[in-house]
Amino acid sequence: MGYRNLQETVTALERTGQLKRIDVEVDPHLEIGSIQRRVYAAGGPALLFTCVKGCDFPMLGNLFGTLERARYLFRDTLPAIERLVDIKVDPAVAFRELGASLGLARHAWHLLPKTTASGPALQHATTLAQLPQLVSWPDDGGAFITLPQVYSEDPGKRSWRGSNLGMYRVQISGGDYAEDEAGLHYQIHRGIGVHHAAALEQGQPLPVNVFVGGPPSLSLAAVMPLPEGMPELAFAGLLGGHRLSVVKTPNGLLAPAEVDFCLSGHILPGEIRPEGPFGDHLGYYSLAHDFPVMKVSQVFHRPGAIWPFTTVGRPPQEDTTFGALIHEMTGAAIPDLVPGVRAVHAVDAAGVHPLLLAIGSERYLPYVENSEPQELLTQANALLGQGQLSLAKYLMIVNEADQPQLDIHDIEAFLQSLLSRIDWRRDLHFQTRTTIDTLDYSGEGLNAGSKVVMAASGPIRRTLPTVIPDNLRLPAGFSRPQVAAPGLLVVQGEAWQGERGAPAADLTAFCRSYTQDDEINDFPLLVIVDDSEFSARTLHNLLWVAFTRSAPASDLEGIESFTRVKHWGCHGSLVIDARRKSFHAPPLEDDPAVERRVDELGVAGGVLHGLI
């Protein structure tokens, strides 16, 4: 029941035709990453690279490349986890399905790790330089571990019960790092930060282990948004269908006995160094910034160790599967998390954190006919106080009663529901100086920016146009209008010129060139972009451009805007300036020479023929 290690996983996938061996030599510098992304895009199999240039360890890519394969990996335990979520939401389910619920006790037993005297994970030693040196994008600052499981414990509660297991990328070469050092990129709202803060307060090093490989349940547990107090090691046992065997490592921490690699060391007090750049999942580079340094004392590996990896970039990528699988497992718990909220959707195409959709409910005054958002605003504030959801930059929330059958994953239908009902004079609510995702460079600085809640409730206020009026007038410098979705007009502007943290002068002039009576206001939402044809070509393009390249406080303007009692609104269309700014990080681009080499592997007779 479940897989105990990565070797069992590879054997099962190969036996069922879900894994392809790549036995020709491939380079971990750019080439392997390009292959993995292309095979992912084609919906292809997991890839075992058995001949990695400059390295003795095989590399495993695209393990979670399709949702179907991810479900297959956890097929024995997903039903039990979904039942546990149901019972948490509705205890009556336990009584209605008593037989099945009693069977859950066995699964609950799997939550408890068991300590063993030894395990394969610590049998052999190597060095950071001998590990696969994966470089995914041309301007990456070095080699990175891209599927790490970073383990730490509360300094005041040294046990797995006070532990955190998170997936924070680790830089193992390049930059200013010594041969026994690694850069530990953990972002805000991460559990390891609490442990690090406690260690700093005590003036003590923080012991840290970085695991790579092991059963697939460890990787998924490391990215799960678990309830406060549930250690990821425990959840990995539940997800894997067996108690997780753990062993002690020299720094005093635990390590799963079946992991493929374990980097054991400490974060030293006061040690920070520039980490990055790194091609990240928003589709841009995250630039070099100071992050903690891990002093690596020992690097262990098991016999027959396999190095799993992924590459990220503009969504969708392999990490999209993690989000989809997590939603399947935990979606039913959302109403329990925030009462009145039926569903939430962090939009992958927009980079996850930049755009959050929610369906809520209005129950404050059921005896009064009132279409103004009220409880929706309470629910929006609650969502922005929940863990990773708090990183949302744009939160759009609608009232379930207005369109009961609305599917939150039908993004175009959701936008139509919101845009046909929203009143820009009252329904915009800003936080102007707050935290945003570390990887988002649209704000005023690292981790610093703004948020906006757009709340829509009540009857339909307008019909959303789908064609451009023949006599549409645009100010000088703006051209090539395109309808990207009903009610949503994309307009091409000249290259952005302005000051970080302030609206561009031509954005303000654009809005002031109209009154609320002009025909352009038939489109409630306008987006100013660098390339209107690209942005309007697909909804995915629009979502990526509009929400990764704009900051609510500085890049939202409106036709006939006003400020009244510190509330900002507009009588006409809302306008988002989604042009690339001079302070934005550069977008990711492939290396043409590498792409040509990969093309050659895909021709008839090539090892990738039929896969890319």
KOLRO-415685 format. One record per residue (C-alpha): residue number from 1; residue in three letters; z, y, x. Coordinates in steps of 0.25 Angstrom, whole numbers, plus 5000, padded with zeros to 4 digits. Last residue first. Layout:
<nodes>
(node NUM ALA (Z Y X));
...
</nodes>
This chain:
<nodes>
(node 612 ILE (4889 5065 5032));
(node 611 LEU (4893 5051 5030));
(node 610 GLY (4880 5044 5028));
(node 609 HIS (4876 5044 5043));
(node 608 LEU (4889 5047 5050));
(node 607 VAL (4888 5037 5061));
(node 606 GLY (4873 5040 5063));
(node 605 GLY (4862 5031 5060));
(node 604 ALA (4855 5040 5050));
(node 603 VAL (4861 5054 5054));
(node 602 GLY (4875 5058 5052));
(node 601 LEU (4880 5057 5067));
(node 600 GLU (4869 5067 5070));
(node 599 ASP (4874 5077 5060));
(node 598 VAL (4888 5076 5067));
(node 597 ARG (4881 5081 5080));
(node 596 ARG (4874 5092 5072));
(node 595 GLU (4887 5097 5066));
(node 594 VAL (4894 5097 5080));
(node 593 ALA (4883 5106 5085));
(node 592 PRO (4884 5115 5073));
(node 591 ASP (4899 5117 5074));
(node 590 ASP (4905 5118 5060));
(node 589 GLU (4910 5131 5054));
(node 588 LEU (4924 5135 5049));
(node 587 PRO (4926 5149 5043));
(node 586 PRO (4932 5159 5052));
(node 585 ALA (4946 5164 5050));
(node 584 HIS (4947 5177 5041));
(node 583 PHE (4950 5190 5048));
(node 582 SER (4936 5196 5047));
(node 581 LYS (4936 5193 5032));
(node 580 ARG (4927 5183 5025));
(node 579 ARG (4923 5188 5012));
(node 578 ALA (4931 5183 5000));
(node 577 ASP (4934 5197 4993));
(node 576 ILE (4939 5193 4980));
(node 575 VAL (4935 5202 4968));
(node 574 LEU (4942 5202 4954));
(node 573 SER (4933 5208 4943));
(node 572 GLY (4937 5219 4934));
(node 571 HIS (4950 5225 4930));
(node 570 CYS (4958 5222 4942));
(node 569 GLY (4972 5218 4946));
(node 568 TRP (4983 5221 4955));
(node 567 HIS (4998 5222 4951));
(node 566 LYS (5007 5231 4958));
(node 565 VAL (5011 5238 4945));
(node 564 ARG (4996 5241 4943));
(node 563 THR (4986 5239 4954));
(node 562 PHE (4971 5240 4950));
(node 561 SER (4957 5234 4952));
(node 560 GLU (4945 5240 4945));
(node 559 ILE (4936 5228 4951));
(node 558 GLY (4945 5219 4959));
(node 557 GLU (4950 5216 4973));
(node 556 LEU (4955 5203 4980));
(node 555 ASP (4953 5202 4995));
(node 554 SER (4966 5209 5000));
(node 553 ALA (4977 5203 4992));
(node 552 PRO (4970 5190 4988));
(node 551 ALA (4965 5186 5002));
(node 550 SER (4950 5181 5002));
(node 549 ARG (4942 5172 5011));
(node 548 THR (4948 5158 5008));
(node 547 PHE (4948 5161 4993));
(node 546 ALA (4934 5166 4990));
(node 545 VAL (4926 5159 5001));
(node 544 TRP (4932 5145 4998));
(node 543 LEU (4932 5146 4983));
(node 542 LEU (4917 5151 4983));
(node 541 ASN (4912 5140 4992));
(node 540 HIS (4919 5130 4984));
(node 539 LEU (4913 5136 4971));
(node 538 THR (4899 5134 4977));
(node 537 ARG (4887 5143 4981));
(node 536 ALA (4895 5156 4977));
(node 535 SER (4901 5158 4991));
(node 534 PHE (4889 5154 4999));
(node 533 GLU (4880 5163 4990));
(node 532 SER (4890 5175 4991));
(node 531 ASP (4891 5175 5006));
(node 530 ASP (4902 5185 5011));
(node 529 VAL (4910 5185 4998));
(node 528 ILE (4915 5194 4988));
(node 527 VAL (4921 5186 4976));
(node 526 LEU (4921 5192 4962));
(node 525 LEU (4930 5187 4950));
(node 524 PRO (4930 5191 4936));
(node 523 PHE (4914 5191 4935));
(node 522 ASP (4911 5200 4923));
(node 521 ASN (4917 5211 4932));
(node 520 ILE (4903 5212 4938));
(node 519 GLU (4898 5219 4926));
(node 518 ASP (4905 5232 4928));
(node 517 ASP (4916 5236 4918));
(node 516 GLN (4928 5234 4927));
(node 515 THR (4922 5244 4937));
(node 514 TYR (4915 5241 4949));
(node 513 SER (4912 5248 4963));
(node 512 ARG (4927 5247 4965));
(node 511 CYS (4927 5232 4967));
(node 510 PHE (4916 5232 4978));
(node 509 ALA (4923 5244 4985));
(node 508 THR (4936 5236 4986));
(node 507 LEU (4929 5225 4992));
(node 506 ASP (4921 5234 5001));
(node 505 ALA (4934 5240 5007));
(node 504 ALA (4939 5226 5010));
(node 503 PRO (4953 5223 5004));
(node 502 ALA (4964 5223 5013));
(node 501 GLY (4972 5213 5021));
(node 500 ARG (4963 5212 5032));
(node 499 GLU (4955 5224 5034));
(node 498 GLY (4940 5226 5030));
(node 497 GLN (4926 5222 5032));
(node 496 TRP (4920 5210 5024));
(node 495 ALA (4906 5206 5027));
(node 494 GLU (4897 5211 5015));
(node 493 GLY (4899 5206 5001));
(node 492 GLN (4893 5194 4993));
(node 491 VAL (4898 5193 4979));
(node 490 VAL (4903 5181 4972));
(node 489 LEU (4905 5182 4957));
(node 488 LEU (4915 5173 4949));
(node 487 GLY (4915 5173 4934));
(node 486 PRO (4908 5159 4933));
(node 485 ALA (4907 5154 4947));
(node 484 ALA (4901 5158 4960));
(node 483 VAL (4892 5169 4954));
(node 482 GLN (4884 5176 4965));
(node 481 PRO (4883 5190 4969));
(node 480 ARG (4874 5193 4981));
(node 479 SER (4878 5207 4985));
(node 478 PHE (4889 5216 4990));
(node 477 GLY (4888 5227 5000));
(node 476 ALA (4884 5238 4990));
(node 475 PRO (4891 5236 4977));
(node 474 LEU (4886 5225 4967));
(node 473 ARG (4880 5227 4953));
(node 472 LEU (4877 5215 4944));
(node 471 ASN (4865 5219 4935));
(node 470 ASP (4860 5205 4933));
(node 469 PRO (4873 5199 4930));
(node 468 ILE (4877 5187 4939));
(node 467 VAL (4879 5174 4932));
(node 466 THR (4891 5165 4928));
(node 465 PRO (4899 5176 4921));
(node 464 LEU (4913 5172 4917));
(node 463 THR (4917 5175 4902));
(node 462 ARG (4929 5183 4901));
(node 461 ARG (4944 5184 4896));
(node 460 ILE (4946 5169 4893));
(node 459 PRO (4959 5168 4886));
(node 458 GLY (4973 5167 4894));
(node 457 SER (4978 5165 4908));
(node 456 ALA (4973 5168 4922));
(node 455 ALA (4982 5169 4934));
(node 454 MET (4976 5174 4948));
(node 453 VAL (4987 5173 4958));
(node 452 VAL (4984 5180 4971));
(node 451 LYS (4989 5177 4985));
(node 450 SER (4990 5185 4998));
(node 449 GLY (4990 5184 5013));
(node 448 ALA (4998 5179 5025));
(node 447 ASN (4998 5165 5032));
(node 446 LEU (4991 5171 5044));
(node 445 GLY (4987 5185 5041));
(node 444 GLU (4983 5195 5030));
(node 443 GLY (4976 5185 5021));
(node 442 SER (4962 5178 5022));
(node 441 TYR (4966 5169 5034));
(node 440 ASP (4970 5157 5026));
(node 439 LEU (4975 5145 5035));
(node 438 THR (4989 5149 5034));
(node 437 ASP (4989 5149 5019));
(node 436 ILE (4994 5161 5012));
(node 435 THR (5008 5169 5013));
(node 434 THR (5011 5182 5006));
(node 433 ARG (5008 5196 5005));
(node 432 THR (5000 5200 4993));
(node 431 GLN (5004 5190 4982));
(node 430 PHE (4995 5194 4971));
(node 429 HIS (4994 5192 4956));
(node 428 LEU (4981 5193 4948));
(node 427 ASP (4981 5191 4933));
(node 426 ARG (4983 5205 4928));
(node 425 ARG (4970 5214 4929));
(node 424 TRP (4962 5202 4934));
(node 423 ASP (4963 5195 4921));
(node 422 ILE (4960 5181 4922));
(node 421 ARG (4953 5173 4910));
(node 420 SER (4939 5169 4914));
(node 419 LEU (4942 5169 4929));
(node 418 LEU (4953 5159 4928));
(node 417 SER (4946 5149 4919));
(node 416 GLN (4933 5151 4927));
(node 415 LEU (4940 5149 4940));
(node 414 PHE (4946 5136 4935));
(node 413 ALA (4933 5131 4930));
(node 412 GLU (4927 5134 4944));
(node 411 ILE (4939 5127 4950));
(node 410 ASP (4938 5114 4943));
(node 409 HIS (4950 5108 4950));
(node 408 ILE (4960 5115 4940));
(node 407 ASP (4954 5108 4928));
(node 406 LEU (4955 5117 4916));
(node 405 GLN (4957 5108 4903));
(node 404 PRO (4968 5117 4898));
(node 403 GLN (4960 5130 4899));
(node 402 ASP (4968 5142 4895));
(node 401 ALA (4981 5134 4893));
(node 400 GLU (4981 5130 4908));
(node 399 ASN (4983 5144 4912));
(node 398 VAL (4976 5148 4925));
(node 397 ILE (4980 5150 4939));
(node 396 MET (4973 5155 4952));
(node 395 LEU (4981 5156 4964));
(node 394 TYR (4974 5163 4976));
(node 393 LYS (4981 5162 4990));
(node 392 ALA (4988 5149 4988));
(node 391 LEU (4998 5146 4999));
(node 390 SER (5009 5144 4989));
(node 389 LEU (5002 5131 4984));
(node 388 GLN (5007 5125 4998));
(node 387 GLY (5021 5125 4994));
(node 386 GLN (5023 5130 4979));
(node 385 GLY (5027 5145 4978));
(node 384 LEU (5013 5150 4974));
(node 383 LEU (5013 5139 4963));
(node 382 ALA (5025 5145 4957));
(node 381 ASN (5019 5159 4957));
(node 380 ALA (5007 5154 4950));
(node 379 GLN (5016 5147 4940));
(node 378 THR (5023 5160 4937));
(node 377 LEU (5010 5167 4936));
(node 376 LEU (5004 5157 4926));
(node 375 GLU (5017 5159 4918));
(node 374 GLN (5011 5173 4915));
(node 373 PRO (4996 5174 4914));
(node 372 GLU (4992 5183 4902));
(node 371 SER (4986 5176 4890));
(node 370 ASN (4998 5179 4880));
(node 369 GLU (4999 5174 4866));
(node 368 VAL (5014 5173 4865));
(node 367 TYR (5022 5161 4860));
(node 366 PRO (5019 5153 4873));
(node 365 LEU (5025 5164 4882));
(node 364 TYR (5028 5158 4896));
(node 363 ARG (5019 5145 4895));
(node 362 GLU (5006 5149 4902));
(node 361 SER (5001 5138 4911));
(node 360 GLY (4996 5135 4924));
(node 359 ILE (4983 5130 4931));
(node 358 ALA (4982 5133 4946));
(node 357 LEU (4971 5136 4956));
(node 356 LEU (4975 5139 4971));
(node 355 LEU (4965 5145 4980));
(node 354 PRO (4968 5149 4995));
(node 353 HIS (4977 5137 4998));
(node 352 VAL (4966 5126 4996));
(node 351 GLY (4955 5131 5005));
(node 350 ALA (4946 5137 4993));
(node 349 ALA (4939 5124 4991));
(node 348 ASP (4952 5116 4991));
(node 347 VAL (4957 5124 4979));
(node 346 ALA (4972 5122 4977));
(node 345 HIS (4973 5117 4963));
(node 344 VAL (4985 5118 4954));
(node 343 ALA (4987 5111 4941));
(node 342 ARG (4996 5112 4928));
(node 341 VAL (5005 5123 4932));
(node 340 GLY (5016 5125 4921));
(node 339 PRO (5028 5121 4929));
(node 338 VAL (5025 5122 4944));
(node 337 LEU (5028 5109 4952));
(node 336 ASP (5029 5100 4940));
(node 335 PRO (5015 5105 4935));
(node 334 ILE (5009 5103 4949));
(node 333 ALA (5015 5088 4950));
(node 332 ALA (5003 5082 4943));
(node 331 GLY (4994 5087 4954));
(node 330 THR (5002 5079 4965));
(node 329 MET (4994 5067 4968));
(node 328 GLU (4980 5071 4964));
(node 327 HIS (4982 5085 4970));
(node 326 ILE (4986 5078 4983));
(node 325 LEU (4974 5070 4983));
(node 324 ALA (4965 5083 4981));
(node 323 GLY (4972 5091 4992));
(node 322 PHE (4971 5079 5002));
(node 321 THR (4957 5078 4999));
(node 320 THR (4954 5092 5002));
(node 319 ASP (4959 5089 5016));
(node 318 GLU (4946 5082 5019));
(node 317 GLN (4938 5095 5017));
(node 316 PRO (4934 5103 5006));
(node 315 PRO (4936 5114 5010));
(node 314 ARG (4932 5122 5022));
(node 313 GLY (4937 5115 5034));
(node 312 VAL (4946 5103 5038));
(node 311 THR (4945 5092 5047));
(node 310 THR (4953 5079 5046));
(node 309 PHE (4959 5069 5056));
(node 308 PRO (4965 5055 5057));
(node 307 TRP (4968 5050 5071));
(node 306 ILE (4968 5035 5072));
(node 305 ALA (4979 5027 5080));
(node 304 GLY (4976 5013 5084));
(node 303 PRO (4990 5011 5090));
(node 302 ARG (4999 5023 5085));
(node 301 HIS (4999 5036 5091));
(node 300 PHE (5010 5045 5098));
(node 299 VAL (5009 5059 5103));
(node 298 GLN (5021 5064 5110));
(node 297 SER (5028 5077 5114));
(node 296 VAL (5019 5087 5106));
(node 295 LYS (5025 5101 5106));
(node 294 MET (5020 5106 5093));
(node 293 VAL (5017 5121 5093));
(node 292 PRO (5019 5130 5081));
(node 291 PHE (5008 5139 5076));
(node 290 ASP (5002 5152 5081));
(node 289 HIS (4988 5155 5075));
(node 288 ALA (4974 5151 5078));
(node 287 LEU (4964 5153 5067));
(node 286 SER (4963 5144 5054));
(node 285 TYR (4948 5142 5054));
(node 284 TYR (4941 5143 5041));
(node 283 GLY (4937 5133 5030));
(node 282 LEU (4950 5133 5023));
(node 281 HIS (4953 5120 5029));
(node 280 ASP (4955 5124 5043));
(node 279 GLY (4946 5125 5056));
(node 278 PHE (4957 5127 5066));
(node 277 PRO (4960 5139 5076));
(node 276 GLY (4971 5134 5079));
(node 275 GLU (4985 5135 5084));
(node 274 PRO (4991 5147 5092));
(node 273 ARG (5004 5144 5097));
(node 272 ILE (5019 5143 5093));
(node 271 GLU (5031 5137 5100));
(node 270 GLY (5043 5145 5095));
(node 269 PRO (5052 5133 5093));
(node 268 LEU (5045 5120 5098));
(node 267 ILE (5037 5111 5088));
(node 266 HIS (5040 5097 5092));
(node 265 GLY (5033 5084 5096));
(node 264 SER (5027 5071 5091));
(node 263 LEU (5012 5069 5088));
(node 262 CYS (5011 5056 5081));
(node 261 PHE (4998 5049 5079));
(node 260 ASP (4993 5037 5071));
(node 259 VAL (5004 5037 5061));
(node 258 GLU (5010 5023 5057));
(node 257 ALA (5025 5025 5060));
(node 256 PRO (5026 5039 5053));
(node 255 ALA (5033 5048 5062));
(node 254 LEU (5047 5053 5062));
(node 253 LEU (5053 5064 5070));
(node 252 GLY (5063 5063 5082));
(node 251 ASN (5054 5069 5092));
(node 250 PRO (5052 5055 5098));
(node 249 THR (5046 5050 5085));
(node 248 LYS (5054 5041 5075));
(node 247 VAL (5046 5032 5066));
(node 246 VAL (5041 5032 5052));
(node 245 SER (5037 5021 5042));
(node 244 LEU (5032 5027 5029));
(node 243 ARG (5036 5019 5017));
(node 242 HIS (5024 5014 5010));
(node 241 GLY (5014 5018 4999));
(node 240 GLY (5007 5029 5008));
(node 239 LEU (5009 5040 4998));
(node 238 LEU (5024 5037 4997));
(node 237 GLY (5026 5035 5011));
(node 236 ALA (5018 5048 5014));
(node 235 PHE (5027 5055 5004));
(node 234 ALA (5039 5051 5012));
(node 233 LEU (5033 5057 5025));
(node 232 GLU (5029 5069 5017));
(node 231 PRO (5044 5072 5015));
(node 230 MET (5047 5076 5000));
(node 229 GLY (5058 5087 5000));
(node 228 GLU (5049 5098 4994));
(node 227 PRO (5038 5092 4986));
(node 226 LEU (5025 5087 4994));
(node 225 PRO (5013 5095 4996));
(node 224 MET (5006 5084 5002));
(node 223 VAL (4998 5087 5016));
(node 222 ALA (5007 5078 5025));
(node 221 ALA (5008 5067 5014));
(node 220 LEU (4993 5065 5014));
(node 219 SER (4992 5063 5029));
(node 218 LEU (5004 5054 5029));
(node 217 SER (4998 5045 5018));
(node 216 PRO (4986 5043 5026));
(node 215 PRO (4994 5033 5034));
(node 214 GLY (4995 5037 5049));
(node 213 GLY (4987 5048 5055));
(node 212 VAL (4992 5059 5063));
(node 211 PHE (5007 5063 5064));
(node 210 VAL (5012 5076 5070));
(node 209 ASN (5027 5075 5073));
(node 208 VAL (5036 5088 5074));
(node 207 PRO (5050 5090 5080));
(node 206 LEU (5054 5105 5078));
(node 205 PRO (5059 5111 5090));
(node 204 GLN (5073 5118 5088));
(node 203 GLY (5077 5132 5087));
(node 202 GLN (5085 5129 5075));
(node 201 GLU (5078 5139 5066));
(node 200 LEU (5065 5135 5073));
(node 199 ALA (5068 5120 5068));
(node 198 ALA (5070 5125 5054));
(node 197 ALA (5057 5133 5054));
(node 196 HIS (5049 5121 5059));
(node 195 HIS (5055 5112 5048));
(node 194 VAL (5051 5122 5037));
(node 193 GLY (5038 5125 5044));
(node 192 ILE (5035 5110 5044));
(node 191 GLY (5035 5110 5028));
(node 190 ARG (5022 5119 5028));
(node 189 HIS (5022 5132 5019));
(node 188 ILE (5015 5139 5030));
(node 187 GLN (5006 5132 5040));
(node 186 TYR (5008 5122 5051));
(node 185 HIS (4998 5122 5062));
(node 184 LEU (5005 5114 5073));
(node 183 GLY (4999 5117 5087));
(node 182 ALA (5000 5105 5096));
(node 181 GLU (5006 5104 5110));
(node 180 ASP (5006 5093 5121));
(node 179 GLU (4993 5097 5128));
(node 178 ALA (4997 5112 5128));
(node 177 TYR (4992 5121 5116));
(node 176 ASP (4986 5134 5118));
(node 175 GLY (4974 5132 5110));
(node 174 GLY (4968 5118 5110));
(node 173 SER (4973 5105 5107));
(node 172 ILE (4982 5098 5097));
(node 171 GLN (4982 5107 5085));
(node 170 VAL (4990 5102 5073));
(node 169 ARG (4986 5104 5059));
(node 168 TYR (4998 5104 5049));
(node 167 MET (4998 5092 5039));
(node 166 GLY (5013 5091 5035));
(node 165 LEU (5024 5081 5036));
(node 164 ASN (5038 5087 5034));
(node 163 SER (5051 5080 5035));
(node 162 GLY (5065 5082 5029));
(node 161 ARG (5066 5068 5024));
(node 160 TRP (5059 5063 5036));
(node 159 SER (5071 5066 5044));
(node 158 ARG (5078 5077 5052));
(node 157 LYS (5084 5086 5042));
(node 156 GLY (5088 5099 5049));
(node 155 PRO (5075 5099 5057));
(node 154 ASP (5067 5097 5045));
(node 153 GLU (5056 5086 5050));
(node 152 SER (5042 5088 5055));
(node 151 TYR (5029 5080 5053));
(node 150 VAL (5015 5085 5055));
(node 149 GLN (5005 5076 5049));
(node 148 PRO (4992 5079 5056));
(node 147 LEU (4978 5078 5049));
(node 146 THR (4970 5089 5057));
(node 145 ILE (4976 5087 5071));
(node 144 PHE (4969 5098 5079));
(node 143 ALA (4960 5100 5091));
(node 142 GLY (4958 5114 5096));
(node 141 GLY (4957 5128 5092));
(node 140 ASP (4946 5125 5081));
(node 139 ASP (4934 5134 5082));
(node 138 PRO (4924 5123 5081));
(node 137 TRP (4930 5115 5069));
(node 136 SER (4937 5101 5069));
(node 135 VAL (4943 5099 5083));
(node 134 LEU (4949 5085 5083));
(node 133 GLN (4955 5082 5097));
(node 132 PRO (4959 5067 5094));
(node 131 LEU (4972 5064 5101));
(node 130 GLN (4972 5062 5116));
(node 129 ALA (4975 5077 5119));
(node 128 LEU (4988 5076 5111));
(node 127 THR (4993 5064 5119));
(node 126 THR (4995 5049 5117));
(node 125 ALA (5006 5040 5114));
(node 124 HIS (5006 5026 5107));
(node 123 GLN (5016 5018 5099));
(node 122 LEU (5022 5029 5091));
(node 121 ALA (5014 5028 5078));
(node 120 PRO (5014 5013 5078));
(node 119 GLY (5028 5013 5073));
(node 118 SER (5043 5011 5078));
(node 117 ALA (5057 5010 5074));
(node 116 THR (5054 5012 5059));
(node 115 THR (5058 5023 5049));
(node 114 LYS (5055 5021 5035));
(node 113 PRO (5049 5033 5026));
(node 112 LEU (5054 5034 5012));
(node 111 LEU (5044 5038 5002));
(node 110 HIS (5039 5024 5001));
(node 109 TRP (5051 5021 4992));
(node 108 ALA (5046 5030 4982));
(node 107 HIS (5033 5021 4980));
(node 106 ARG (5042 5009 4977));
(node 105 ALA (5049 5018 4967));
(node 104 LEU (5036 5021 4961));
(node 103 GLY (5035 5008 4954));
(node 102 LEU (5046 5012 4944));
(node 101 SER (5037 5023 4940));
(node 100 ALA (5025 5013 4937));
(node 99 GLY (5034 5005 4928));
(node 98 LEU (5040 5017 4921));
(node 97 GLU (5027 5024 4918));
(node 96 ARG (5032 5032 4906));
(node 95 PHE (5046 5033 4912));
(node 94 ALA (5041 5039 4925));
(node 93 VAL (5030 5048 4918));
(node 92 ALA (5042 5054 4911));
(node 91 PRO (5046 5060 4924));
(node 90 ASP (5034 5070 4923));
(node 89 VAL (5030 5078 4936));
(node 88 LYS (5038 5070 4946));
(node 87 ILE (5034 5057 4938));
(node 86 ASP (5019 5061 4939));
(node 85 VAL (5020 5064 4954));
(node 84 LEU (5026 5050 4956));
(node 83 ARG (5015 5044 4948));
(node 82 GLU (5005 5051 4957));
(node 81 ILE (5012 5046 4969));
(node 80 ALA (5012 5032 4963));
(node 79 PRO (4997 5033 4960));
(node 78 LEU (4993 5038 4974));
(node 77 THR (5000 5027 4981));
(node 76 ASP (4991 5015 4982));
(node 75 ARG (4978 5023 4983));
(node 74 PHE (4983 5032 4994));
(node 73 LEU (4971 5030 5004));
(node 72 TYR (4961 5028 4992));
(node 71 ARG (4965 5041 4986));
(node 70 ALA (4961 5048 4999));
(node 69 ARG (4948 5040 4999));
(node 68 GLU (4945 5045 4985));
(node 67 LEU (4949 5059 4989));
(node 66 THR (4939 5059 5000));
(node 65 GLY (4940 5063 5015));
(node 64 PHE (4955 5058 5017));
(node 63 LEU (4952 5050 5029));
(node 62 ASN (4941 5060 5033));
(node 61 GLY (4943 5057 5048));
(node 60 LEU (4950 5047 5056));
(node 59 MET (4949 5048 5072));
(node 58 PRO (4950 5037 5082));
(node 57 PHE (4959 5039 5094));
(node 56 ASP (4954 5038 5108));
(node 55 CYS (4949 5052 5110));
(node 54 GLY (4939 5060 5117));
(node 53 LYS (4927 5058 5107));
(node 52 VAL (4932 5050 5095));
(node 51 CYS (4926 5036 5094));
(node 50 THR (4933 5030 5082));
(node 49 PHE (4931 5041 5071));
(node 48 LEU (4936 5035 5058));
(node 47 LEU (4930 5042 5047));
(node 46 ALA (4935 5042 5032));
(node 45 PRO (4923 5041 5023));
(node 44 GLY (4913 5051 5017));
(node 43 GLY (4914 5062 5006));
(node 42 ALA (4902 5069 5012));
(node 41 ALA (4911 5081 5015));
(node 40 TYR (4921 5072 5022));
(node 39 VAL (4911 5066 5030));
(node 38 ARG (4906 5080 5035));
(node 37 ARG (4921 5085 5038));
(node 36 GLN (4924 5072 5046));
(node 35 ILE (4911 5073 5054));
(node 34 SER (4914 5088 5057));
(node 33 GLY (4928 5085 5061));
(node 32 ILE (4923 5074 5070));
(node 31 GLU (4913 5083 5077));
(node 30 LEU (4922 5095 5079));
(node 29 HIS (4929 5090 5092));
(node 28 PRO (4933 5076 5088));
(node 27 ASP (4920 5071 5094));
(node 26 VAL (4913 5059 5089));
(node 25 GLU (4910 5046 5096));
(node 24 VAL (4903 5036 5087));
(node 23 ASP (4912 5026 5079));
(node 22 ILE (4914 5033 5066));
(node 21 ARG (4921 5023 5057));
(node 20 LYS (4919 5026 5042));
(node 19 LEU (4930 5025 5032));
(node 18 GLN (4930 5023 5017));
(node 17 GLY (4923 5009 5017));
(node 16 THR (4934 5002 5011));
(node 15 ARG (4937 4994 5024));
(node 14 GLU (4936 5007 5032));
(node 13 LEU (4946 5014 5023));
(node 12 ALA (4956 5003 5023));
(node 11 THR (4955 5001 5039));
(node 10 VAL (4957 5016 5041));
(node 9 THR (4969 5017 5032));
(node 8 GLU (4976 5005 5038));
(node 7 GLN (4974 5012 5052));
(node 6 LEU (4979 5025 5046));
(node 5 ASN (4993 5019 5043));
(node 4 ARG (5002 5013 5033));
(node 3 TYR (4991 5014 5022));
(node 2 GLY (4995 5013 5007));
(node 1 MET (5000 5000 5000));
</nodes>
